Amino acid sequence: MISPYHLQSRDVAAALTDFSVAFDSALALGEVEQWASSLGYVVSSNAIRTTFPIPVSAAGYRARRGDDVMRRLYERSLSMSPVEWQDGVEELARLVRAPDFMGWGSAPADMAFEALRFDNVLAADVLQRNPLLDFYREEFPGGSVASTIHLFAATHPFNVLDASVGTFANDWSAGDTVEGETVPAEVNRVLIKQLRQHFRSVNGPNGRPLGLRLAALMVTADHEEEARDLLERAGIAVAQTNVAGTQNVGGVVLENRYKGLRLIVADELTGSLPGGGTGDVDTIYGIASKAAGLTPPPIVLQDAGSEEIVYDESSEKYKNEGKIGVKRVLTRACAAALPHAIVRVNLSP
């Protein structure tokens, strides 16, 4: 005899627990390249306002002659206040209780994915908005002088107190002349060579090179394939010209010395962004580091934690609307810091 199959109502509390478990499991997988953390410093703090020190002087040793000079950390500073960002889902409790309720589907994993990449989204917004730098704001007793130089600009001073030390540009466009060559309208050997030479030439306030080296190229999805063609192939075909240099007479395949340079394909660079930034498919970035891993950070991120808020059958939402739900709140901030270790390249001629 066939036994009857009895459908039983799902408990709302169990359904909400299932959502949280699925979210945490997806979060633990970490299947997102969190490039924002490699672009700057991440400060874990729930402070209402965080002040980050920016020294004007550069590290360097000098002969000790009885007049030891110590460098200050807070010669300049930037400040930021974290903002709460939320996402969540809700549903009628009677539907969740129904025996044919199939669960939350992809909602927990989707929310976890967005939580993992949200620092990237905030960092992309800062890069696209190109804000004025607090580094150039001058404080003095009784007032201050506002900054007039953006994160990406053509005239960044090596020393904010001494213009004679020189300047550098970290905002390039196709057709500009950089390091003696024209900036190309594509990702190629010339561009990588220009970025390498540029970062080596970036000086500190003391007029000596900071020791920066090109570490990564960050591109939009539109330029992913040409970047991979350059950075992941074993060899590169190079044309050979005649003595006069007027025509190609052959070609040779050389070992690809750019192979191994880190490539970041940042989907967050395009589309609308939470702070008002607008993505541009032809804007890419060169990113530098030092051998020791210490770099003047282009951005600073503040992570003030996250919170799960559950609306169960004891909540006002259920009592007033008959709905239950789950919400996640992220408290984050991101600010532009220093321009030395990043270059913006607009490939549109």
Sine and cosine of phi, psi and omega as CSV:
sin_phi,cos_phi,sin_psi,cos_psi,sin_omega,cos_omega
0.00,0.00,0.68,-0.74,0.00,-1.00
-0.96,0.26,0.75,-0.66,0.04,-1.00
-0.99,0.14,0.68,-0.74,0.03,-1.00
-0.93,0.36,0.56,-0.83,0.03,-1.00
-0.97,-0.24,0.87,-0.49,-0.08,-1.00
-0.98,-0.20,0.85,-0.53,0.11,-0.99
-0.99,0.13,0.77,-0.64,0.02,-1.00
-0.91,-0.41,0.53,-0.85,-0.01,-1.00
-0.91,0.42,0.61,-0.79,0.06,-1.00
-0.98,0.19,0.66,-0.75,0.06,-1.00
-0.98,0.22,0.75,-0.66,-0.03,-1.00
-0.88,0.47,-0.68,0.74,-0.01,-1.00
-0.86,0.50,-0.65,0.76,0.02,-1.00
-0.92,0.40,-0.61,0.79,0.01,-1.00
-0.91,0.42,-0.65,0.76,0.03,-1.00
-0.92,0.39,-0.62,0.79,0.06,-1.00
-0.90,0.44,-0.66,0.75,0.04,-1.00
-0.85,0.52,-0.64,0.77,0.01,-1.00
-0.89,0.46,-0.74,0.67,-0.03,-1.00
-0.89,0.46,-0.67,0.75,0.01,-1.00
-0.90,0.44,-0.68,0.73,0.01,-1.00
-0.91,0.42,-0.63,0.78,0.04,-1.00
-0.89,0.45,-0.77,0.64,-0.03,-1.00
-0.89,0.45,-0.58,0.81,0.02,-1.00
-0.91,0.42,-0.68,0.73,0.02,-1.00
-0.92,0.39,-0.60,0.80,0.01,-1.00
-0.91,0.43,-0.63,0.78,-0.03,-1.00
-0.92,0.38,-0.44,0.90,0.02,-1.00
-0.91,0.41,-0.55,0.83,0.07,-1.00
0.86,0.51,0.65,0.76,-0.08,-1.00
-0.99,0.11,0.79,0.62,0.03,-1.00
-0.63,-0.78,0.71,-0.70,0.10,-0.99
-0.98,0.18,0.96,-0.27,-0.07,-1.00
-1.00,0.04,0.97,0.22,-0.10,-1.00
-0.95,0.31,-0.40,0.92,-0.05,-1.00
-0.86,0.51,-0.62,0.79,-0.03,-1.00
-0.93,0.38,-0.43,0.90,0.04,-1.00
-1.00,0.07,-0.15,0.99,-0.01,-1.00
-1.00,-0.02,-0.28,0.96,-0.05,-1.00
-0.29,-0.96,-0.30,-0.95,0.02,-1.00
-1.00,-0.06,0.58,-0.82,0.11,-0.99
-0.91,-0.41,0.85,-0.52,-0.01,-1.00
-0.95,-0.30,0.86,-0.51,0.06,-1.00
-1.00,-0.02,0.95,-0.30,-0.06,-1.00
-0.34,-0.94,0.66,-0.75,0.09,-1.00
-0.98,-0.19,0.37,0.93,0.04,-1.00
-0.90,0.44,0.55,-0.83,0.02,-1.00
-0.91,0.42,-0.58,0.81,0.03,-1.00
-0.60,-0.80,0.79,-0.61,-0.03,-1.00
-0.94,-0.35,0.77,-0.64,0.05,-1.00
-0.95,-0.33,0.81,-0.59,-0.07,-1.00
-0.94,-0.33,0.81,-0.59,-0.06,-1.00
-0.96,0.28,0.62,-0.79,0.08,-1.00
-0.77,-0.64,0.96,-0.27,0.03,-1.00
-0.96,0.29,0.57,-0.82,0.06,-1.00
-1.00,0.03,-0.51,0.86,-0.03,-1.00
-0.99,0.11,0.26,-0.97,0.00,-1.00
-0.90,-0.43,0.50,-0.86,0.05,-1.00
-0.91,0.42,0.58,-0.81,0.01,-1.00
0.12,-0.99,0.57,-0.82,-0.06,-1.00
-0.98,-0.18,0.55,-0.84,0.03,-1.00
-0.68,-0.74,0.29,-0.96,-0.01,-1.00
-0.88,0.48,0.69,-0.72,0.01,-1.00
-1.00,0.04,0.91,-0.42,-0.09,-1.00
-0.81,-0.59,0.43,0.90,0.04,-1.00
1.00,0.04,0.07,1.00,0.01,-1.00
-0.78,-0.62,0.80,0.60,-0.06,-1.00
-0.81,0.58,0.73,-0.68,0.00,-1.00
-0.91,-0.40,0.80,-0.60,0.03,-1.00
-0.97,-0.24,0.59,-0.81,-0.02,-1.00
-1.00,-0.07,0.67,-0.74,0.03,-1.00
-1.00,0.10,0.50,-0.87,0.03,-1.00
-1.00,0.00,-0.58,0.81,-0.13,-0.99
-0.99,-0.17,0.66,0.75,0.08,-1.00
-0.92,0.39,-0.58,0.82,0.15,-0.99
-0.67,-0.74,0.27,-0.96,0.00,-1.00
-0.40,-0.92,0.31,-0.95,0.15,-0.99
-0.83,-0.56,0.46,-0.89,-0.01,-1.00
-0.77,-0.64,0.51,-0.86,0.04,-1.00
-0.48,-0.88,0.48,-0.88,0.02,-1.00
-0.85,-0.52,0.78,-0.62,-0.05,-1.00
-0.93,0.36,0.48,-0.88,0.00,-1.00
-0.87,-0.50,0.57,-0.82,0.06,-1.00
-1.00,0.06,0.74,-0.67,0.03,-1.00
-0.83,-0.56,0.70,-0.72,-0.09,-1.00
-0.73,-0.68,0.46,-0.89,0.16,-0.99
-0.53,-0.85,0.52,-0.85,-0.02,-1.00
-0.19,-0.98,0.14,-0.99,0.04,-1.00
-0.74,-0.67,0.45,-0.89,0.06,-1.00
-0.62,-0.79,0.36,-0.93,0.06,-1.00
-0.37,-0.93,0.40,-0.92,0.07,-1.00
-0.88,0.47,0.75,-0.66,-0.05,-1.00
-0.88,0.48,-0.57,0.82,-0.02,-1.00
-0.90,0.43,-0.51,0.86,0.05,-1.00
-0.96,0.28,-0.61,0.79,0.02,-1.00
-0.92,0.38,-0.56,0.83,0.02,-1.00
-0.96,0.29,-0.36,0.93,-0.10,-0.99
-0.86,0.50,0.62,-0.78,-0.05,-1.00
-0.90,0.43,-0.35,0.94,0.00,-1.00
-0.99,-0.15,0.23,0.97,0.09,-1.00
-0.92,0.40,0.84,-0.55,-0.14,-0.99
-1.00,-0.06,0.20,0.98,0.01,-1.00
0.99,-0.13,-0.14,-0.99,-0.14,-0.99
-1.00,0.00,0.05,1.00,0.03,-1.00
0.88,0.48,-0.70,-0.72,-0.05,-1.00
-1.00,-0.01,0.02,1.00,-0.09,-1.00
-0.83,0.55,-0.74,0.68,0.00,-1.00
-0.88,0.48,-0.69,0.72,-0.01,-1.00
-0.92,0.40,-0.63,0.78,0.02,-1.00
-0.90,0.45,-0.69,0.72,0.02,-1.00
-0.92,0.40,-0.62,0.79,0.02,-1.00
-0.91,0.41,-0.66,0.75,0.03,-1.00
-0.86,0.51,-0.72,0.70,-0.01,-1.00
-0.93,0.38,-0.55,0.83,0.06,-1.00
-0.91,0.41,-0.66,0.75,-0.01,-1.00
-0.90,0.43,-0.59,0.81,-0.08,-1.00
-0.99,-0.16,0.15,0.99,-0.09,-1.00
-0.93,0.37,-0.54,0.84,0.09,-1.00
-0.87,0.49,-0.62,0.78,0.07,-1.00
-0.87,0.49,-0.67,0.74,-0.01,-1.00
-0.89,0.46,-0.71,0.70,0.01,-1.00
-0.91,0.42,-0.65,0.76,0.02,-1.00
-0.90,0.43,-0.68,0.74,0.04,-1.00
-0.88,0.48,-0.61,0.79,0.02,-1.00
-0.89,0.45,-0.67,0.74,0.03,-1.00
-0.89,0.45,-0.70,0.71,-0.01,-1.00
-0.88,0.47,-0.67,0.74,-0.06,-1.00
-0.96,0.27,-0.56,0.83,0.00,-1.00
-0.97,0.23,-0.41,0.91,0.03,-1.00
0.78,0.63,0.91,0.42,-0.09,-1.00
-0.97,0.26,0.27,-0.96,0.16,-0.99
-0.91,0.41,0.58,-0.81,-0.07,-1.00
-1.00,-0.04,0.76,-0.65,0.12,-0.99
-0.88,0.47,-0.39,0.92,0.01,-1.00
-0.83,0.56,-0.49,0.87,-0.03,-1.00
-0.99,-0.15,0.08,1.00,0.08,-1.00
-0.99,0.13,0.79,-0.62,-0.06,-1.00
-0.96,-0.27,0.87,-0.50,0.02,-1.00
-0.99,-0.12,0.61,-0.79,0.09,-1.00
-0.50,-0.87,0.34,-0.94,-0.04,-1.00
-0.83,0.56,0.85,-0.52,0.05,-1.00
1.00,-0.07,0.00,1.00,0.01,-1.00
0.13,-0.99,-0.28,-0.96,0.00,-1.00
-0.35,-0.94,0.33,-0.94,0.11,-0.99
-0.94,-0.34,0.85,-0.52,-0.08,-1.00
-0.93,0.37,0.44,-0.90,0.06,-1.00
-0.94,0.34,0.55,-0.84,0.06,-1.00
-0.82,-0.58,0.10,0.99,-0.06,-1.00
-0.88,-0.47,0.75,-0.66,-0.03,-1.00
-1.00,0.07,0.19,-0.98,0.05,-1.00
-0.82,0.58,-0.69,0.72,0.06,-1.00
-0.95,-0.33,0.88,-0.47,-0.09,-1.00
-0.43,-0.90,0.18,-0.98,-0.05,-1.00
-1.00,-0.08,-0.21,0.98,-0.10,-0.99
-0.70,-0.72,0.92,0.40,0.12,-0.99
-0.99,0.10,0.82,-0.58,0.04,-1.00
-0.97,0.23,0.62,-0.78,0.11,-0.99
-0.92,0.40,-0.58,0.82,0.01,-1.00
-0.77,-0.64,0.90,-0.43,-0.08,-1.00
-0.93,0.36,-0.23,0.97,-0.01,-1.00
-0.97,-0.23,-0.16,0.99,-0.06,-1.00
-0.58,-0.81,0.99,-0.15,-0.06,-1.00
-0.91,0.42,-0.33,0.94,-0.06,-1.00
-0.94,0.34,-0.27,0.96,0.00,-1.00
-0.94,0.34,-0.40,0.92,0.07,-1.00
0.91,-0.42,0.05,-1.00,-0.03,-1.00
-0.71,-0.70,0.20,-0.98,0.10,-1.00
-0.59,-0.80,0.37,-0.93,0.01,-1.00
-0.91,-0.40,0.71,-0.70,0.08,-1.00
-0.83,-0.56,0.40,0.92,0.04,-1.00
-0.79,-0.61,0.98,-0.19,-0.09,-1.00
-0.93,-0.37,0.44,-0.90,0.12,-0.99
-0.71,-0.71,0.47,-0.88,0.06,-1.00
-0.82,0.57,0.75,-0.67,-0.03,-1.00
0.97,-0.22,-0.35,0.94,0.07,-1.00
-0.93,0.37,0.41,-0.91,0.10,-1.00
-0.99,-0.16,0.88,-0.47,-0.02,-1.00
-0.73,-0.68,0.76,-0.65,-0.01,-1.00
0.80,0.60,0.60,0.80,0.08,-1.00
0.99,0.17,0.05,1.00,0.00,-1.00
-0.73,-0.68,0.34,-0.94,0.00,-1.00
-0.98,0.18,0.74,-0.68,0.06,-1.00
-0.91,0.41,0.83,-0.56,-0.06,-1.00
-0.97,0.25,0.24,-0.97,0.02,-1.00
-0.99,-0.11,0.35,0.94,0.02,-1.00
-0.44,-0.90,0.20,-0.98,0.06,-1.00
-0.99,0.13,0.94,-0.33,-0.01,-1.00
-0.56,-0.83,-0.10,-1.00,-0.07,-1.00
-0.87,0.49,-0.61,0.79,-0.03,-1.00
-0.88,0.48,-0.71,0.71,-0.02,-1.00
-0.89,0.45,-0.69,0.72,0.00,-1.00
-0.89,0.46,-0.66,0.75,0.02,-1.00
-0.89,0.45,-0.66,0.75,0.02,-1.00
-0.90,0.44,-0.67,0.74,0.01,-1.00
-0.91,0.41,-0.65,0.76,0.03,-1.00
-0.86,0.50,-0.76,0.65,-0.04,-1.00
-0.91,0.40,-0.61,0.79,-0.01,-1.00
-0.88,0.48,-0.77,0.63,-0.07,-1.00
-0.90,0.43,-0.55,0.83,0.06,-1.00
-0.91,0.41,-0.43,0.90,-0.07,-1.00
-1.00,-0.05,-0.06,1.00,-0.01,-1.00
-0.97,0.25,0.86,-0.51,-0.05,-1.00
-0.99,-0.15,0.31,-0.95,0.14,-0.99
-1.00,0.00,-0.04,-1.00,0.00,-1.00
-0.87,0.49,-0.38,0.93,0.01,-1.00
-1.00,0.08,0.03,1.00,0.04,-1.00
1.00,0.08,0.03,1.00,0.02,-1.00
-0.97,-0.23,0.51,-0.86,-0.01,-1.00
-0.83,0.56,0.62,-0.79,0.01,-1.00
-0.97,0.24,-0.24,0.97,-0.03,-1.00
1.00,0.10,0.43,0.90,0.00,-1.00
-0.97,0.23,0.55,-0.84,0.07,-1.00
-0.71,-0.71,0.63,-0.78,0.07,-1.00
-0.86,0.51,0.83,-0.55,-0.07,-1.00
-0.91,-0.42,-0.47,0.88,-0.09,-1.00
-0.39,-0.92,0.42,-0.91,0.13,-0.99
-0.87,-0.49,0.82,-0.57,-0.01,-1.00
-0.93,-0.36,0.85,-0.53,-0.10,-0.99
-0.78,-0.62,0.28,-0.96,0.13,-0.99
-0.99,0.11,0.19,-0.98,-0.02,-1.00
-0.87,0.49,-0.49,0.87,-0.02,-1.00
-0.90,0.44,-0.42,0.91,-0.04,-1.00
-0.92,-0.38,0.25,0.97,-0.02,-1.00
-0.89,0.45,-0.75,0.66,-0.12,-0.99
-0.92,0.40,-0.68,0.73,0.01,-1.00
-0.92,0.39,-0.54,0.84,0.06,-1.00
-0.93,0.36,-0.66,0.75,0.04,-1.00
-0.92,0.39,-0.61,0.80,0.05,-1.00
-0.85,0.52,-0.58,0.81,-0.03,-1.00
-0.99,0.14,-0.65,0.76,-0.20,-0.98
-0.99,-0.12,-0.20,0.98,-0.10,-1.00
-0.89,-0.47,-0.13,0.99,0.02,-1.00
-0.99,0.13,0.50,-0.87,-0.03,-1.00
-0.95,0.33,-0.53,0.85,-0.03,-1.00
-0.70,-0.72,0.32,-0.95,0.02,-1.00
-0.80,-0.60,0.76,-0.65,0.05,-1.00
-0.98,0.19,0.79,-0.62,-0.01,-1.00
-0.85,-0.53,0.80,-0.61,0.01,-1.00
-0.95,0.31,0.57,-0.82,0.07,-1.00
-0.94,-0.35,0.76,-0.65,-0.04,-1.00
-0.96,-0.28,0.24,-0.97,0.07,-1.00
-0.95,0.31,0.07,-1.00,-0.07,-1.00
-0.85,0.52,-0.60,0.80,-0.02,-1.00
-0.97,0.23,-0.25,0.97,-0.02,-1.00
0.95,0.30,0.41,0.91,-0.09,-1.00
-0.99,-0.16,-0.30,0.95,0.00,-1.00
-0.43,-0.90,0.43,-0.90,0.03,-1.00
-0.98,0.21,0.72,-0.70,0.00,-1.00
-0.86,-0.50,0.03,1.00,0.01,-1.00
0.19,-0.98,-0.28,-0.96,-0.01,-1.00
-0.32,-0.95,0.30,-0.95,0.00,-1.00
-0.55,-0.84,0.53,-0.85,0.04,-1.00
-0.98,-0.18,0.87,-0.50,-0.01,-1.00
-0.96,-0.29,0.42,-0.91,0.07,-1.00
-0.87,0.49,0.69,-0.73,-0.06,-1.00
-0.99,0.15,0.99,-0.17,-0.01,-1.00
-0.97,0.23,-0.11,0.99,0.06,-1.00
-1.00,-0.03,-0.12,0.99,0.00,-1.00
-0.88,0.47,0.74,-0.67,-0.02,-1.00
0.97,-0.24,-0.28,0.96,0.11,-0.99
-0.88,0.48,0.74,-0.67,-0.07,-1.00
-0.90,0.43,0.72,-0.69,0.06,-1.00
-0.91,-0.41,0.81,-0.59,0.08,-1.00
-0.92,-0.39,0.87,-0.49,0.09,-1.00
-0.98,-0.19,0.96,-0.27,-0.15,-0.99
-0.97,-0.24,0.99,-0.16,0.05,-1.00
-0.89,0.46,-0.42,0.91,-0.05,-1.00
-0.93,0.36,-0.22,0.98,-0.04,-1.00
-0.96,0.28,-0.24,0.97,-0.01,-1.00
-0.90,-0.43,0.38,-0.92,-0.01,-1.00
1.00,0.00,0.09,-1.00,0.00,-1.00
-0.95,0.30,0.52,-0.86,-0.07,-1.00
-0.81,-0.59,0.40,-0.92,-0.19,-0.98
-0.90,0.44,-0.46,0.89,-0.02,-1.00
-1.00,-0.05,0.08,1.00,0.02,-1.00
0.96,-0.27,-0.08,1.00,0.04,-1.00
-0.93,0.36,0.49,-0.87,0.02,-1.00
-0.83,-0.56,0.78,-0.62,-0.06,-1.00
-0.94,0.33,0.42,-0.91,0.04,-1.00
-0.71,-0.71,0.87,-0.50,-0.10,-1.00
-0.91,0.41,-0.37,0.93,-0.05,-1.00
-0.99,-0.16,0.16,0.99,0.04,-1.00
-0.98,-0.21,0.86,-0.51,0.01,-1.00
-0.82,-0.57,0.09,-1.00,-0.11,-0.99
-0.65,-0.76,0.65,-0.76,0.20,-0.98
-0.98,-0.18,0.70,-0.72,-0.09,-1.00
-0.81,-0.58,0.70,-0.71,-0.06,-1.00
-0.91,-0.40,0.28,-0.96,0.13,-0.99
-0.52,-0.85,0.08,-1.00,0.13,-0.99
-0.96,-0.27,0.27,-0.96,0.00,-1.00
-0.87,0.50,-0.56,0.83,0.00,-1.00
-0.99,0.13,-0.05,1.00,0.00,-1.00
1.00,0.07,-0.06,1.00,0.00,-1.00
-1.00,-0.02,0.83,-0.56,-0.11,-0.99
-0.68,-0.73,0.61,-0.79,0.19,-0.98
-0.86,0.51,0.91,-0.41,-0.18,-0.98
-0.96,0.28,0.77,-0.64,0.11,-0.99
-0.92,0.39,-0.52,0.86,0.01,-1.00
-0.67,-0.74,0.33,-0.94,0.14,-0.99
-0.78,-0.63,0.75,-0.66,0.01,-1.00
-0.94,-0.34,0.67,-0.74,0.12,-0.99
-0.93,-0.37,0.84,-0.55,0.05,-1.00
-0.96,-0.29,0.96,-0.28,-0.01,-1.00
-0.99,-0.17,0.30,0.95,0.10,-0.99
0.99,-0.10,0.00,-1.00,0.00,-1.00
-0.66,-0.75,0.29,-0.96,-0.06,-1.00
-0.56,-0.83,0.62,-0.78,0.12,-0.99
-0.97,-0.25,0.76,-0.64,0.05,-1.00
-0.89,-0.46,0.83,-0.55,-0.06,-1.00
-0.93,-0.36,0.77,-0.64,0.08,-1.00
-0.96,-0.27,0.99,-0.10,-0.01,-1.00
-0.99,-0.13,-0.32,-0.95,-0.07,-1.00
-0.97,0.26,-0.09,1.00,0.09,-1.00
-1.00,-0.08,-0.07,1.00,-0.08,-1.00
-0.99,0.15,0.35,-0.94,0.07,-1.00
-0.91,0.42,-0.51,0.86,0.03,-1.00
-0.87,0.50,-0.70,0.71,0.02,-1.00
-0.92,0.38,-0.67,0.74,-0.05,-1.00
-0.91,0.41,-0.59,0.81,-0.07,-1.00
-1.00,-0.03,-0.54,0.84,-0.13,-0.99
-0.86,-0.51,-0.15,0.99,-0.06,-1.00
0.95,0.31,0.34,0.94,-0.06,-1.00
-0.91,-0.41,0.48,-0.88,0.18,-0.98
-0.85,-0.52,0.29,-0.96,-0.05,-1.00
-0.17,-0.99,0.11,-0.99,0.03,-1.00
-0.70,-0.72,0.70,-0.72,-0.01,-1.00
-0.74,-0.67,0.63,-0.78,0.11,-0.99
-0.91,-0.42,0.71,-0.70,0.01,-1.00
-0.88,-0.47,0.83,-0.55,0.08,-1.00
-0.96,-0.29,0.72,-0.70,0.04,-1.00
-0.92,-0.39,0.94,-0.35,-0.14,-0.99
-0.63,-0.78,0.37,-0.93,0.16,-0.99
-0.53,-0.85,0.42,-0.91,0.04,-1.00
-0.53,-0.85,0.72,-0.70,-0.02,-1.00
-0.67,-0.74,0.49,-0.87,0.08,-1.00
-0.97,0.26,0.63,-0.78,-0.06,-1.00
-0.89,-0.45,-0.99,0.12,-0.11,-0.99
-0.80,-0.59,0.53,-0.85,-0.11,-0.99
-1.00,-0.06,-0.10,1.00,-0.22,-0.98
-0.91,0.42,-0.59,0.80,-0.18,-0.98
-0.98,-0.20,0.35,0.94,0.02,-1.00
-0.56,-0.83,0.60,-0.80,0.07,-1.00
-0.77,-0.64,0.75,-0.66,0.10,-0.99
-0.99,-0.11,0.75,-0.67,-0.02,-1.00
-0.83,-0.56,0.88,-0.48,0.09,-1.00
-1.00,-0.06,0.94,-0.35,-0.07,-1.00
-0.98,0.18,-0.10,1.00,0.05,-1.00
-0.98,0.20,0.87,-0.50,-0.04,-1.00
-0.93,0.38,0.00,0.00,0.00,0.00
